[in-house]
Amino acid sequence: MNFQQLLCLYENRAHAESALLLKLNDKTIQMLQNIQIPEEPNGETMTRLDPSRLHATLISFRNFKNEPDRESIARHDFEAPEIVPGETRFVYRPGKVTYVLSLQNQKELKEFVDKLYSQVGKTNPEPNRFFHVTLANNMGGDPFKSIGDVTQDDFKKI
């Protein structure tokens, strides 16, 4: 498989930003669309992301936008892992609420990103990234206004 088939280099030229996103296949998107978004406990209006914009971020804007080897990373053939759904949870940051699905195959996704970077002689800039898929947010469903710094701590039992 090649880069365009499995990954999306998201570029926002107006802000000179880019991120490395894992595209989801149609079967996975349908499964995610079947997950019910519960009412947010504090009364926030949650908007589901458009199915075409669902993704798992592999490398964030912060760490990929100035990556000089973006195209080198993109030229390699590889087999990207499929996501393995985990738990859903509301995640909160000041002024933002995001409903996310954790991914069970954290180790496999990390190893995949490590491999992408090792192919260009670099190390993964986000070795502790917690992989997830945003399903809805209180920002009108804009996936790039969702909470991106979701952590394992956000999924600890209360």
C-alpha positions in Angstrom: 0.0 0.0 0.0 1.2 3.5 -0.5 0.8 6.8 1.3 -2.2 8.1 -0.6 -4.2 4.9 0.0 -3.7 4.8 3.8 -2.5 8.1 5.1 -3.5 11.6 4.5 -1.1 14.5 4.8 -3.5 17.2 5.9 -2.2 20.6 4.8 -3.8 23.9 5.7 -1.7 26.2 3.5 -3.3 29.3 4.9 -1.7 28.5 8.3 1.3 26.5 7.0 0.1 23.5 9.0 0.1 19.8 8.3 -0.5 16.6 10.2 -0.2 13.0 9.4 -3.6 11.3 9.6 -4.6 7.6 9.3 -7.5 7.3 6.8 -10.3 5.0 7.9 -11.8 2.4 5.5 -15.5 2.4 4.7 -16.3 -0.5 7.0 -14.7 1.3 9.9 -16.4 4.6 9.2 -19.8 2.8 9.1 -19.0 1.2 12.5 -18.0 4.5 14.0 -21.2 6.1 12.6 -23.2 3.5 14.5 -21.8 4.6 17.8 -24.4 6.6 19.6 -23.3 10.0 20.9 -24.8 10.4 24.4 -26.1 13.6 25.8 -23.2 15.6 27.2 -23.7 15.8 31.0 -23.2 19.6 31.2 -25.6 20.4 28.4 -23.0 21.1 25.7 -24.3 20.7 22.1 -22.3 18.0 20.5 -22.0 17.8 16.7 -20.9 14.5 15.1 -18.0 14.8 12.7 -18.8 14.3 9.0 -17.9 10.7 8.1 -15.5 11.8 5.5 -13.4 13.7 8.1 -13.1 10.8 10.6 -9.4 9.9 11.1 -6.8 8.9 13.7 -4.0 11.5 14.0 -0.6 9.8 13.9 1.5 13.0 14.2 0.0 16.3 15.3 0.1 19.7 13.6 2.6 20.8 16.2 5.1 18.1 15.4 4.6 17.6 11.7 4.0 21.0 10.2 7.7 21.8 9.9 8.8 18.3 9.2 11.3 18.5 6.3 11.0 14.8 5.6 7.2 14.8 5.0 7.6 13.8 1.4 10.3 11.2 2.2 8.0 9.6 4.8 5.2 9.6 2.1 7.2 7.8 -0.5 7.6 4.5 1.4 5.4 1.6 0.9 4.0 0.1 4.1 1.1 -1.7 5.6 -0.8 0.6 8.0 -2.6 -1.1 10.9 -6.3 -1.0 11.1 -7.8 0.6 14.2 -9.1 -1.6 17.0 -12.0 0.3 18.8 -11.8 0.7 22.5 -13.9 2.8 25.0 -15.7 6.1 24.3 -15.5 9.1 26.6 -16.2 12.8 26.9 -12.9 14.6 27.2 -12.8 18.2 28.6 -10.4 21.1 28.2 -11.2 24.7 28.9 -14.0 25.7 26.5 -13.9 22.5 24.6 -15.6 19.1 24.8 -14.8 16.2 22.6 -16.4 12.7 22.4 -13.6 10.3 21.5 -13.1 6.6 20.9 -9.8 5.2 22.3 -7.9 2.7 20.2 -6.9 -0.6 21.7 -3.9 -1.2 19.5 -1.8 1.7 20.9 1.4 -0.3 20.7 0.9 -1.4 17.1 0.1 2.2 16.0 3.1 3.6 17.9 5.4 0.9 16.2 3.9 1.9 12.8 4.8 5.6 13.4 8.2 4.7 14.7 8.8 2.7 11.5 7.7 5.6 9.3 10.2 7.8 11.0 13.0 5.3 11.1 12.8 4.9 7.3 14.0 8.5 7.0 16.6 8.2 9.8 14.6 10.0 12.5 12.7 9.2 15.7 9.0 9.6 16.3 8.5 13.1 17.7 5.4 11.9 19.7 6.4 8.6 21.3 3.7 9.0 24.0 0.8 9.9 21.7 -2.5 8.4 22.8 -4.3 7.3 19.6 -8.0 7.9 19.3 -10.7 8.9 16.9 -12.9 12.0 17.6 -16.6 11.2 17.0 -18.1 14.5 18.0 -17.3 17.9 19.6 -18.8 21.1 20.8 -17.1 23.1 18.0 -19.7 22.4 15.3 -18.1 19.1 14.3 -14.9 20.7 13.0 -12.4 17.9 13.5 -9.5 20.3 13.7 -11.0 22.2 16.6 -11.4 19.0 18.6 -9.2 18.3 21.6 -6.1 16.7 20.1 -4.1 16.1 23.3 -6.2 13.3 24.6 -4.3 11.1 27.0 -4.6 7.8 28.7 -5.5 9.8 31.9 -8.7 10.9 30.2 -9.8 7.3 30.1 -9.1 6.4 33.8 -12.1 5.2 35.6 -13.7 7.7 37.9 
